[in-house]
Structures are given as C-alpha cells and as structure tokens.
C-alpha cells in the first residue's frame, strides 16, 4: 500500500483511537461510502426523482382530467337529463304540480304551451285514446260474458 493513496487517513486513525470498539476501518468505510453516495445522489437520484415527479404529475393531471372531470361532466349531464325526463313524465302522466306549472299555468307562457300541445297532436291523441278505450271495452265485455256464463 502506497503513502500516496492511504487506506486510513489521520482522521480515521484518530477516530479509531477514540472509538476502539469500532476502529479506524469503520470510519474509513463510512467516509468512502458517504463520498460515493453524495456523488451518486447528485448525479443519479436527483434527475431520476425529477423525471419521476414530472411524469407522475403529468399522468396524475391527465388521469384527473380524463376520468374525474369527464365523470363529473357525465354525472351532471345525467342529472340534468333525469330532471328533464322527470318533468316531461310528470306533465304527461298528469302530476298536479307539473300540470299547474306548465300547461295549466297562468304564467310561464301557459297559453302557448296549451296551444302547442293541442296543435301538435290533438288528433293523434284523440285517435289513440279512442282505440285504447275500445280495446278496454272489448276486454270488459269478454270478462262480463265469461262471468255471466260461469254463474248462469
């Protein structure tokens, strides 16, 4: 071993004298490992961590934007769709609040709504309702005849 590249420095030897259980080889090993890891941290870990952080941030934002925001948009759209569908159904099935709010209303263009409903489908609705009532009468007539025969 040459003096130009000593394994143990004078600090290592002093440490060994002060800590005889550990000895100078402990301090020399720690010193060499610290020096190596300091360069390794600066040269390798920092760029890796920076790259990971950038990619993670970009991916997180992309996923957040793609999934969370689109999910929220979809949920809002679905809620609005259910409100409209519920309102239309309430009108068409005769819920009192909906009838009073729209076609029977004295405000909110109730007159225009009433006029539009009658103009757009009065004849079709009348024809369909007549057919439905005729079918119901036929069913009731059949039921009546069956009961009459059964108990006659």
Secondary structure as a PSIPRED ss2 file (coil, helix, strand):
# PSIPRED VFORMAT (PSIPRED V4.0)

   1 X C   1.000  0.000  0.000
   2 X C   1.000  0.000  0.000
   3 X H   0.000  1.000  0.000
   4 X H   0.000  1.000  0.000
   5 X H   0.000  1.000  0.000
   6 X C   1.000  0.000  0.000
   7 X C   1.000  0.000  0.000
   8 X C   1.000  0.000  0.000
   9 X C   1.000  0.000  0.000
  10 X H   0.000  1.000  0.000
  11 X H   0.000  1.000  0.000
  12 X H   0.000  1.000  0.000
  13 X H   0.000  1.000  0.000
  14 X H   0.000  1.000  0.000
  15 X H   0.000  1.000  0.000
  16 X H   0.000  1.000  0.000
  17 X H   0.000  1.000  0.000
  18 X H   0.000  1.000  0.000
  19 X C   1.000  0.000  0.000
  20 X C   1.000  0.000  0.000
  21 X C   1.000  0.000  0.000
  22 X C   1.000  0.000  0.000
  23 X H   0.000  1.000  0.000
  24 X H   0.000  1.000  0.000
  25 X H   0.000  1.000  0.000
  26 X H   0.000  1.000  0.000
  27 X H   0.000  1.000  0.000
  28 X H   0.000  1.000  0.000
  29 X H   0.000  1.000  0.000
  30 X H   0.000  1.000  0.000
  31 X H   0.000  1.000  0.000
  32 X H   0.000  1.000  0.000
  33 X H   0.000  1.000  0.000
  34 X H   0.000  1.000  0.000
  35 X H   0.000  1.000  0.000
  36 X H   0.000  1.000  0.000
  37 X H   0.000  1.000  0.000
  38 X H   0.000  1.000  0.000
  39 X H   0.000  1.000  0.000
  40 X H   0.000  1.000  0.000
  41 X H   0.000  1.000  0.000
  42 X H   0.000  1.000  0.000
  43 X H   0.000  1.000  0.000
  44 X H   0.000  1.000  0.000
  45 X H   0.000  1.000  0.000
  46 X H   0.000  1.000  0.000
  47 X H   0.000  1.000  0.000
  48 X H   0.000  1.000  0.000
  49 X H   0.000  1.000  0.000
  50 X H   0.000  1.000  0.000
  51 X H   0.000  1.000  0.000
  52 X H   0.000  1.000  0.000
  53 X H   0.000  1.000  0.000
  54 X H   0.000  1.000  0.000
  55 X H   0.000  1.000  0.000
  56 X H   0.000  1.000  0.000
  57 X H   0.000  1.000  0.000
  58 X H   0.000  1.000  0.000
  59 X H   0.000  1.000  0.000
  60 X H   0.000  1.000  0.000
  61 X H   0.000  1.000  0.000
  62 X H   0.000  1.000  0.000
  63 X H   0.000  1.000  0.000
  64 X H   0.000  1.000  0.000
  65 X H   0.000  1.000  0.000
  66 X H   0.000  1.000  0.000
  67 X H   0.000  1.000  0.000
  68 X H   0.000  1.000  0.000
  69 X H   0.000  1.000  0.000
  70 X H   0.000  1.000  0.000
  71 X H   0.000  1.000  0.000
  72 X H   0.000  1.000  0.000
  73 X H   0.000  1.000  0.000
  74 X H   0.000  1.000  0.000
  75 X H   0.000  1.000  0.000
  76 X H   0.000  1.000  0.000
  77 X H   0.000  1.000  0.000
  78 X H   0.000  1.000  0.000
  79 X H   0.000  1.000  0.000
  80 X H   0.000  1.000  0.000
  81 X H   0.000  1.000  0.000
  82 X H   0.000  1.000  0.000
  83 X H   0.000  1.000  0.000
  84 X H   0.000  1.000  0.000
  85 X H   0.000  1.000  0.000
  86 X H   0.000  1.000  0.000
  87 X H   0.000  1.000  0.000
  88 X H   0.000  1.000  0.000
  89 X H   0.000  1.000  0.000
  90 X H   0.000  1.000  0.000
  91 X H   0.000  1.000  0.000
  92 X H   0.000  1.000  0.000
  93 X H   0.000  1.000  0.000
  94 X C   1.000  0.000  0.000
  95 X C   1.000  0.000  0.000
  96 X H   0.000  1.000  0.000
  97 X H   0.000  1.000  0.000
  98 X H   0.000  1.000  0.000
  99 X H   0.000  1.000  0.000
 100 X H   0.000  1.000  0.000
 101 X H   0.000  1.000  0.000
 102 X C   1.000  0.000  0.000
 103 X C   1.000  0.000  0.000
 104 X C   1.000  0.000  0.000
 105 X C   1.000  0.000  0.000
 106 X C   1.000  0.000  0.000
 107 X C   1.000  0.000  0.000
 108 X C   1.000  0.000  0.000
 109 X C   1.000  0.000  0.000
 110 X H   0.000  1.000  0.000
 111 X H   0.000  1.000  0.000
 112 X H   0.000  1.000  0.000
 113 X H   0.000  1.000  0.000
 114 X H   0.000  1.000  0.000
 115 X H   0.000  1.000  0.000
 116 X H   0.000  1.000  0.000
 117 X H   0.000  1.000  0.000
 118 X H   0.000  1.000  0.000
 119 X H   0.000  1.000  0.000
 120 X H   0.000  1.000  0.000
 121 X H   0.000  1.000  0.000
 122 X H   0.000  1.000  0.000
 123 X H   0.000  1.000  0.000
 124 X H   0.000  1.000  0.000
 125 X H   0.000  1.000  0.000
 126 X H   0.000  1.000  0.000
 127 X H   0.000  1.000  0.000
 128 X H   0.000  1.000  0.000
 129 X H   0.000  1.000  0.000
 130 X H   0.000  1.000  0.000
 131 X H   0.000  1.000  0.000
 132 X H   0.000  1.000  0.000
 133 X H   0.000  1.000  0.000
 134 X H   0.000  1.000  0.000
 135 X H   0.000  1.000  0.000
 136 X H   0.000  1.000  0.000
 137 X H   0.000  1.000  0.000
 138 X H   0.000  1.000  0.000
 139 X H   0.000  1.000  0.000
 140 X H   0.000  1.000  0.000
 141 X H   0.000  1.000  0.000
 142 X H   0.000  1.000  0.000
 143 X H   0.000  1.000  0.000
 144 X H   0.000  1.000  0.000
 145 X H   0.000  1.000  0.000
 146 X H   0.000  1.000  0.000
 147 X H   0.000  1.000  0.000
 148 X H   0.000  1.000  0.000
 149 X H   0.000  1.000  0.000
 150 X H   0.000  1.000  0.000
 151 X C   1.000  0.000  0.000
 152 X C   1.000  0.000  0.000
